[in-house]
Amino acid sequence: MSNYNPWRLSVAPMLDWTDRHCRYFHRLLSQHARLYTEMIHVGAILHGGAERFLRYDEAEHPLALQLGGSEPRDLAACAKLAEQWGYDEVNINCGCPSERVQRGSFGACLMAEPALVADGVKAMLDACNIAVTVKHRIGLDKNEDYAPVRDFVGVLADAGCQTFIVHARNAWLKGLSPKENRDIPPLRYAVVHQLKKDFPALTFATNGGLQTNAHIAEQLEHVDGVMVGRQAYHHPWDLTTWDATFFGAAPFTRSRDEVELDMVAYMEREVARGVPVLSMARHMLGLRNGISGARAWRQVWSDHKRKALPPREIHQQAMEAAALYRVGD
Ligand SMILES: Cc1cc2nc3c(=O)[nH]c(=O)nc-3n(C[C@H](O)[C@H](O)[C@H](O)COP(=O)(O)O)c2cc1C
């Protein structure tokens, strides 16, 4: 365990991306980064089978479960399950702007209902002994006033929430796709810094648009933590610098080939349980970004014609393709 606060640096929850295979891969690259599940709807967990949605590998710790939902009783039941399954934290999504999620009355639209979220937080804290945290935006639609987000945090803090992960953009609930909602509303990090000033005893992590270690370090001058999403997914090798740079740990010494071989061993175990190989391999396609042969290597690992081959054979073919590419450079 490091001496740093648990939210110092994390990989963001990303639907369809940060599944357990992705998290296993990320954990090979950083021992200390906190990892989050994708948002999982409370109904899926309670009625669709906890095993299917909550299973993970022990190596993934420290690990947080992110919930989509708003009904306090359901949130509490899932928080209890999260603790039973050994998660280190349970997080409520108050930042997703998708129309489907709005129709379900959770995600970003919950920022307009702090009292309901506060009831959820209280019910979850009563039901479990792990950290209950909230991930949210800095406002809704075009309203850039500070008071609503300050009051949102204040109400949840009164309910017992001590940690806030703040995507430093408004969520525009109408007219933008979820993807556009991650790029178009302007980033306003100063709002997160102001929250930390106004609530110094609470833990705040900044999220949104952070790409380099310099960006991360700059945020850490103002807040307790940083959460990185797309950059971490597309450029996973960045994670290998995190433990030494941000957690005072020894430099990462393993090679990309060694990491890939660890993933091959993992995929062999999972294939034996019926998991399709390419559904796991897709998360590591950024492993060799920026390196000669990366494209050829990636093409082999994403080639559907090879989906029935054993992982080790695909690995060998990918390495050969990358080496061949180098010869022809
Ligand atoms: C493909 C994708 C799926 C996402 N799914 C979730 C999600 O399930 N829960 C959530 O809180 N945020 C989700 N997000 C938002 C990210 O967690 C993060 O807030 C956002 O991408 C901004 O951070 P970044 O600029 O570092 O990527 C998703 C983002 C992407 C790209």
Ligand as a Chemical Component Dictionary entry (heavy atoms), coordinates in Angstrom:
data_LIG
# 
_chem_comp.id                   LIG 
_chem_comp.type                 NON-POLYMER 
_chem_comp.pdbx_formal_charge   0 
_chem_comp.three_letter_code    LIG 
# 
loop_
_chem_comp_atom.comp_id 
_chem_comp_atom.atom_id 
_chem_comp_atom.alt_atom_id 
_chem_comp_atom.type_symbol 
_chem_comp_atom.charge 
_chem_comp_atom.model_Cartn_x 
_chem_comp_atom.model_Cartn_y 
_chem_comp_atom.model_Cartn_z 
_chem_comp_atom.pdbx_ordinal 
LIG C1  C1  C 0 -16.153 5.049  -24.203 1  
LIG C2  C2  C 0 -16.432 5.830  -22.937 2  
LIG C3  C3  C 0 -17.326 5.331  -22.024 3  
LIG C4  C4  C 0 -17.571 6.035  -20.834 4  
LIG N1  N1  N 0 -18.383 5.462  -19.879 5  
LIG C5  C5  C 0 -18.487 6.048  -18.651 6  
LIG C6  C6  C 0 -19.128 5.382  -17.574 7  
LIG O1  O1  O 0 -19.579 4.233  -17.693 8  
LIG N2  N2  N 0 -19.219 6.036  -16.397 9  
LIG C7  C7  C 0 -18.694 7.309  -16.208 10 
LIG O2  O2  O 0 -18.788 7.870  -15.109 11 
LIG N3  N3  N 0 -18.077 7.939  -17.216 12 
LIG C8  C8  C 0 -17.936 7.335  -18.412 13 
LIG N4  N4  N 0 -17.217 7.942  -19.400 14 
LIG C9  C9  C 0 -16.612 9.258  -19.122 15 
LIG C10 C10 C 0 -15.213 9.094  -18.533 16 
LIG O3  O3  O 0 -15.252 8.415  -17.303 17 
LIG C11 C11 C 0 -14.552 10.462 -18.329 18 
LIG O4  O4  O 0 -15.328 11.194 -17.421 19 
LIG C12 C12 C 0 -14.456 11.253 -19.636 20 
LIG O5  O5  O 0 -13.997 10.438 -20.704 21 
LIG C13 C13 C 0 -13.520 12.452 -19.477 22 
LIG O6  O6  O 0 -12.222 12.032 -19.120 23 
LIG P1  P1  P 0 -11.040 11.904 -20.213 24 
LIG O7  O7  O 0 -10.992 13.207 -20.956 25 
LIG O8  O8  O 0 -9.802  11.659 -19.395 26 
LIG O9  O9  O 0 -11.387 10.779 -21.119 27 
LIG C14 C14 C 0 -16.955 7.279  -20.581 28 
LIG C15 C15 C 0 -16.050 7.777  -21.526 29 
LIG C16 C16 C 0 -15.781 7.060  -22.695 30 
LIG C17 C17 C 0 -14.763 7.597  -23.680 31 
# 
loop_
_chem_comp_bond.comp_id 
_chem_comp_bond.atom_id_1 
_chem_comp_bond.atom_id_2 
_chem_comp_bond.value_order 
_chem_comp_bond.pdbx_ordinal 
LIG C1  C2  SING 1  
LIG C2  C3  SING 2  
LIG C2  C16 DOUB 3  
LIG C3  C4  DOUB 4  
LIG C4  N1  SING 5  
LIG C4  C14 SING 6  
LIG N1  C5  DOUB 7  
LIG C5  C6  SING 8  
LIG C5  C8  SING 9  
LIG C6  O1  DOUB 10 
LIG C6  N2  SING 11 
LIG N2  C7  SING 12 
LIG C7  O2  DOUB 13 
LIG C7  N3  SING 14 
LIG N3  C8  DOUB 15 
LIG C8  N4  SING 16 
LIG N4  C9  SING 17 
LIG N4  C14 SING 18 
LIG C9  C10 SING 19 
LIG C10 O3  SING 20 
LIG C10 C11 SING 21 
LIG C11 O4  SING 22 
LIG C11 C12 SING 23 
LIG C12 O5  SING 24 
LIG C12 C13 SING 25 
LIG C13 O6  SING 26 
LIG O6  P1  SING 27 
LIG P1  O7  DOUB 28 
LIG P1  O8  SING 29 
LIG P1  O9  SING 30 
LIG C14 C15 DOUB 31 
LIG C15 C16 SING 32 
LIG C16 C17 SING 33 
# 
